[in-house]
């Protein structure tokens, strides 16, 4: 789809569109489309963003505006203010439109809800009542998993997006995710943005080890180093878990963020995660052996990875794309790739040991 113009229709100063009564949402959406013959309503999925921080509702509307440039959907935004003294609900409708080939605009409708107060079942009922039942549900749960992440809700979800870097207790959070997958018969696809943050690091690593010199030195690796921002600890450990799993290594000892590993041949490997708050979310992955050094690095704000392979006194340098920093951009990248994230599930046992 060529995009010569991006616009929002029915967007108010609050960024959420027109306030409507909940019972009138379907009728008001119909009027919205009938009023504009130049626009076509398109949906490939239900895309829902849920937050328990009401201040994020307007920002999430801007996120949907960006995501719908490439992903037509019915967007549902839900914010829950659980501390409000009395239960109430506010609803808004809008549409995000993008001009296609300089002609008719393709639009995605958005319904936003602000739920206030404590009332069991309101989140699940709100989601269920406003889904397009013929389309899959992609559910982005922002920040901590609360007690509202329960069976009646996650059984509606086809793809669950979350960011474990925002969790105070990642171990407990992942235990809830694993239990939810078991409850759904492993049918729910899970996507951790902390895993997505390392995609191009993993791609670059695989490419560098295709080099014959790197392949030859692999069995002699004695040290692995990862550098990251402290708040991206789960991303760093997921990346290390990927290295350990695909290398066939085993964890012997851990001391804080330093680890002693063993290769299949019994060779000891030292691994460490170091922190650099002035660097990129993930800023380095390096492998060392007596005659070879492989390094993938990124400076803060740089859209490219710097890759190097040094052996026998000679170095080769490469450049490649880096992963996005903003969560919304990471979501867009993952949606463009699709997939069932089977590799992520494969490395989880190693990740739990490291965590």
C-alpha positions as CSV (number, residue, x, y, z in Angstrom):
1,X,0.0,0.0,0.0
2,X,1.5,3.4,-1.0
3,X,1.0,6.1,1.6
4,X,0.9,9.6,0.3
5,X,-1.2,10.8,3.2
6,X,-1.9,9.8,6.8
7,X,-4.8,11.3,8.6
8,X,-7.2,10.7,11.5
9,X,-10.9,11.2,11.1
10,X,-13.3,12.0,14.0
11,X,-10.3,12.6,16.2
12,X,-11.0,15.0,19.1
13,X,-8.5,17.1,21.1
14,X,-8.3,14.2,23.6
15,X,-7.1,11.9,20.8
16,X,-9.8,9.3,21.2
17,X,-12.5,10.5,18.9
18,X,-16.2,11.1,19.6
19,X,-17.7,10.1,23.0
20,X,-20.6,7.7,22.5
21,X,-22.9,5.6,24.7
22,X,-21.7,2.0,25.1
23,X,-25.1,0.7,23.8
24,X,-24.8,2.9,20.7
25,X,-21.3,1.9,19.6
26,X,-22.3,-0.3,16.6
27,X,-24.8,2.2,15.3
28,X,-22.4,5.1,15.7
29,X,-19.7,3.2,13.8
30,X,-22.1,2.5,11.0
31,X,-22.9,6.2,10.8
32,X,-19.2,7.0,10.7
33,X,-18.7,4.9,7.5
34,X,-21.9,6.0,5.9
35,X,-20.8,9.6,6.2
36,X,-17.6,9.0,4.1
37,X,-18.1,7.2,0.8
38,X,-14.4,7.8,0.0
39,X,-13.2,5.5,2.8
40,X,-13.1,1.7,2.9
41,X,-13.3,-0.1,6.2
42,X,-10.7,-2.8,6.4
43,X,-9.8,-5.3,9.1
44,X,-7.4,-8.3,9.1
45,X,-7.6,-8.8,12.9
46,X,-8.9,-7.5,16.2
47,X,-6.0,-5.6,17.8
48,X,-6.5,-4.8,21.5
49,X,-4.2,-2.7,23.8
50,X,-4.9,-3.0,27.5
51,X,-3.4,-0.9,30.2
52,X,-4.1,-0.2,33.9
53,X,-2.6,3.3,33.5
54,X,-5.4,5.5,32.2
55,X,-2.9,8.2,31.2
56,X,-1.7,5.9,28.4
57,X,-5.0,5.8,26.6
58,X,-4.4,8.8,24.3
59,X,-0.8,7.6,23.6
60,X,-2.1,4.2,22.6
61,X,-4.5,5.9,20.1
62,X,-1.4,7.4,18.5
63,X,0.2,3.9,18.5
64,X,-2.8,2.5,16.6
65,X,-2.6,5.4,14.1
66,X,1.0,4.3,13.3
67,X,0.3,0.5,13.3
68,X,-2.7,0.7,11.0
69,X,-0.4,2.1,8.2
70,X,0.6,-1.6,7.6
71,X,-2.0,-3.5,9.6
72,X,-5.6,-2.9,9.0
73,X,-7.7,-3.9,12.0
74,X,-10.5,-3.3,14.4
75,X,-8.7,-1.6,17.2
76,X,-9.9,-1.8,20.8
77,X,-8.2,0.4,23.4
78,X,-9.1,-0.4,27.1
79,X,-7.8,1.5,30.1
80,X,-8.8,0.4,33.6
81,X,-8.8,2.8,36.5
82,X,-9.1,0.3,39.3
83,X,-8.7,2.9,42.1
84,X,-11.8,4.9,41.1
85,X,-14.4,4.9,44.0
86,X,-17.4,4.2,41.7
87,X,-17.7,1.9,38.7
88,X,-18.4,3.7,35.4
89,X,-17.5,3.3,31.7
90,X,-16.7,5.9,29.0
91,X,-16.5,5.0,25.3
92,X,-15.1,6.8,22.2
93,X,-15.0,5.9,18.5
94,X,-12.7,7.1,15.7
95,X,-11.1,5.8,12.5
96,X,-7.6,5.9,11.3
97,X,-7.3,6.3,7.6
98,X,-4.4,6.0,5.1
99,X,-4.6,7.0,1.5
100,X,-4.0,4.1,-0.9
101,X,-2.5,4.9,-4.3
102,X,-3.6,8.5,-4.1
103,X,-7.2,7.4,-4.2
104,X,-9.7,5.9,-1.8
105,X,-8.5,5.8,1.8
106,X,-8.3,2.6,3.8
107,X,-9.6,3.0,7.3
108,X,-9.4,1.0,10.5
109,X,-12.0,1.7,13.2
110,X,-11.1,2.2,16.8
111,X,-13.2,1.9,19.9
112,X,-11.7,3.1,23.2
113,X,-13.0,2.4,26.7
114,X,-12.1,3.9,30.1
115,X,-13.3,1.6,32.8
116,X,-13.4,2.9,36.3
117,X,-13.8,1.1,39.6
118,X,-13.7,-2.5,40.6
119,X,-16.1,-4.9,39.0
120,X,-15.2,-8.5,38.2
121,X,-15.8,-9.6,34.6
122,X,-16.1,-6.1,33.1
123,X,-12.9,-6.3,31.2
124,X,-13.7,-9.8,29.7
125,X,-17.2,-8.7,28.9
126,X,-16.1,-5.5,27.3
127,X,-13.6,-7.4,25.1
128,X,-16.0,-10.1,24.1
129,X,-18.9,-7.8,23.3
130,X,-16.9,-5.7,20.8
131,X,-14.8,-8.2,18.9
132,X,-15.2,-8.8,15.2
133,X,-15.9,-12.5,15.8
134,X,-14.6,-13.6,12.3
135,X,-11.1,-12.2,13.0
136,X,-8.2,-13.3,15.3
137,X,-7.5,-11.3,18.5
138,X,-4.1,-9.9,19.0
139,X,-3.9,-8.7,22.6
140,X,-1.2,-6.3,23.8
141,X,-1.1,-6.3,27.6
142,X,1.0,-3.4,28.8
143,X,3.0,-3.5,32.0
144,X,2.4,-5.9,34.9
145,X,0.0,-8.9,34.6
146,X,-2.7,-8.3,37.2
147,X,-5.4,-10.6,38.5
148,X,-7.6,-9.6,35.6
149,X,-5.4,-11.8,33.4
150,X,-7.6,-14.9,34.0
151,X,-8.9,-17.9,32.1
152,X,-12.1,-16.3,30.8
153,X,-10.1,-13.6,29.2
154,X,-7.0,-15.3,27.8
155,X,-9.1,-18.0,26.2
156,X,-10.3,-15.3,23.8
157,X,-6.7,-14.4,22.7
158,X,-4.9,-15.8,19.6
159,X,-1.7,-13.8,20.1
160,X,-0.6,-12.3,23.4
161,X,2.0,-9.5,23.4
162,X,3.7,-8.4,26.6
163,X,7.0,-6.9,27.7
164,X,8.7,-8.7,30.5
165,X,11.1,-5.9,31.0
166,X,8.3,-4.0,32.7
167,X,7.6,-6.7,35.3
168,X,8.7,-6.4,38.9
169,X,8.9,-10.2,39.2
170,X,9.6,-11.8,35.8
171,X,9.7,-15.3,37.2
172,X,6.1,-15.0,38.5
173,X,5.0,-13.3,35.2
174,X,6.4,-16.1,33.0
175,X,4.9,-18.8,35.2
176,X,1.4,-17.2,34.6
177,X,2.1,-17.1,30.8
178,X,3.2,-20.7,30.7
179,X,0.1,-21.7,32.8
180,X,-2.2,-19.8,30.4
181,X,-0.7,-21.5,27.4
182,X,-1.3,-24.9,29.0
183,X,-4.9,-23.9,29.8
184,X,-5.4,-23.0,26.1
185,X,-3.9,-26.2,24.9
186,X,-0.8,-24.3,23.7
187,X,-2.9,-22.6,21.1
188,X,-2.2,-19.0,22.3
189,X,0.9,-17.5,20.6
190,X,3.0,-15.6,23.0
191,X,5.3,-12.6,22.0
192,X,7.6,-11.0,24.6
193,X,9.0,-7.7,23.3
194,X,12.1,-8.4,25.4
195,X,12.7,-11.3,23.0
196,X,11.8,-9.2,19.9
197,X,14.5,-6.7,21.0
198,X,17.2,-9.2,20.2
199,X,16.0,-10.3,16.7
200,X,18.7,-8.6,14.6
201,X,21.4,-9.5,17.2
202,X,20.4,-13.2,16.7
203,X,20.2,-12.8,12.9
204,X,23.7,-11.2,12.8
205,X,25.2,-13.9,15.1
206,X,23.9,-16.7,12.8
207,X,25.3,-14.9,9.8
208,X,28.7,-14.3,11.3
209,X,29.0,-18.0,12.3
210,X,28.4,-19.0,8.7
211,X,32.0,-17.8,8.0
212,X,34.3,-20.8,7.8
213,X,36.8,-19.3,10.3
214,X,34.1,-18.6,12.8
215,X,32.8,-22.2,12.4
216,X,36.2,-23.6,13.0
217,X,36.7,-21.6,16.2
218,X,33.3,-22.3,17.6
219,X,34.3,-25.4,19.7
220,X,37.1,-23.3,21.2
221,X,34.9,-20.5,22.5
222,X,35.7,-19.8,26.2
223,X,33.9,-16.5,26.9
224,X,30.6,-14.8,26.0
225,X,29.7,-11.3,27.0
226,X,26.5,-9.4,26.7
227,X,26.1,-5.7,27.5
228,X,22.7,-4.1,28.0
229,X,20.8,-1.5,30.0
230,X,19.9,-2.7,33.4
231,X,16.1,-2.5,32.8
232,X,16.6,-4.8,29.8
233,X,17.8,-7.7,32.0
234,X,15.2,-10.1,30.6
235,X,16.2,-9.2,27.0
236,X,19.8,-9.9,27.8
237,X,19.1,-13.2,29.6
238,X,16.8,-14.3,26.8
239,X,19.6,-13.6,24.3
240,X,22.1,-15.6,26.4
241,X,19.5,-18.4,26.8
242,X,19.3,-18.5,23.0
243,X,23.1,-18.8,22.7
244,X,23.2,-21.6,25.3
245,X,20.3,-23.6,23.8
246,X,21.5,-23.5,20.2
247,X,25.1,-24.2,21.2
248,X,24.1,-27.3,23.2
249,X,25.8,-25.9,26.3
250,X,24.7,-26.5,29.9
251,X,24.6,-24.1,32.9
252,X,26.9,-25.3,35.7
253,X,27.1,-22.3,38.1
254,X,25.8,-18.8,38.4
255,X,26.8,-15.9,40.5
256,X,24.6,-12.9,40.0
257,X,24.9,-12.1,36.3
258,X,28.0,-14.2,35.8
259,X,27.6,-17.8,34.6
260,X,29.8,-20.9,34.2
261,X,28.8,-23.0,31.2
262,X,29.9,-26.4,29.8
263,X,30.0,-27.4,26.2
264,X,29.0,-30.8,24.9
265,X,32.7,-31.8,25.0
266,X,33.0,-30.6,28.6
267,X,34.9,-27.4,27.9
268,X,34.2,-24.6,30.4
269,X,32.8,-21.3,29.1
270,X,32.5,-18.1,31.0
271,X,29.5,-16.0,30.3
272,X,28.6,-12.6,31.7
273,X,25.9,-9.9,31.4
274,X,27.2,-6.4,32.0
275,X,25.2,-3.1,32.4
276,X,25.7,0.1,30.5
277,X,22.9,2.7,31.1
278,X,24.4,5.0,28.5
279,X,24.2,2.4,25.8
280,X,21.5,0.9,23.6
281,X,18.9,-1.4,25.2
282,X,21.1,-4.2,24.0
283,X,24.5,-2.9,23.1
284,X,26.8,-5.9,22.7
285,X,27.1,-9.6,22.1
286,X,30.7,-10.9,21.9
287,X,32.2,-14.4,21.6
288,X,35.9,-15.0,22.4
289,X,38.2,-18.0,21.6
290,X,42.0,-18.1,21.6
291,X,42.2,-17.3,17.8
292,X,38.9,-15.6,17.1
293,X,36.7,-12.8,18.3
294,X,33.2,-12.1,17.1
295,X,31.4,-9.0,18.2
296,X,27.9,-7.5,17.4
297,X,27.5,-4.0,18.9
298,X,25.2,-1.0,18.7
299,X,25.5,2.5,20.0
300,X,22.6,4.2,21.6
301,X,20.2,5.7,18.9
302,X,22.1,4.0,16.1
303,X,19.7,2.2,13.7
304,X,22.5,-0.2,12.6
305,X,24.5,-3.0,14.2
306,X,28.3,-3.0,13.8
307,X,29.6,-6.5,13.3
308,X,33.2,-7.7,13.4
309,X,35.0,-11.0,12.9
310,X,38.7,-11.0,13.8
311,X,40.9,-14.1,13.3
312,X,44.6,-14.7,12.6
313,X,45.3,-11.0,12.9
314,X,42.7,-10.0,10.3
315,X,39.3,-8.4,10.9
316,X,36.2,-8.2,8.7
317,X,33.6,-5.5,9.4
318,X,29.9,-5.6,8.5
319,X,26.8,-3.4,9.1
320,X,23.2,-4.5,9.5
321,X,19.9,-3.2,10.8
322,X,19.2,-2.9,14.5
323,X,16.0,-3.6,16.4
324,X,13.7,-0.7,17.2
325,X,13.7,0.9,20.7
326,X,10.1,1.9,21.0
327,X,7.6,-0.8,22.1
328,X,5.1,0.2,19.4
329,X,7.8,-0.2,16.7
330,X,8.8,-3.7,18.1
331,X,5.1,-4.7,17.9
332,X,4.9,-3.5,14.3
333,X,8.1,-5.5,13.5
334,X,6.7,-8.7,15.0
335,X,3.4,-8.3,13.3
336,X,5.1,-8.0,9.9
337,X,7.0,-11.3,10.6
338,X,4.2,-13.2,12.1
339,X,5.1,-16.8,13.1
340,X,4.3,-18.8,16.2
341,X,7.5,-17.9,18.1
342,X,8.4,-21.5,18.6
343,X,12.1,-20.7,19.1
344,X,11.1,-18.4,22.0
345,X,9.3,-21.3,23.7
346,X,12.3,-23.5,23.0
347,X,14.7,-21.3,24.9
348,X,12.4,-20.6,27.9
349,X,13.7,-23.6,30.0
350,X,17.3,-22.2,29.6
351,X,16.1,-18.7,30.4
352,X,14.4,-19.8,33.6
353,X,17.7,-21.4,34.8
354,X,19.6,-18.2,34.0
355,X,16.9,-16.0,35.6
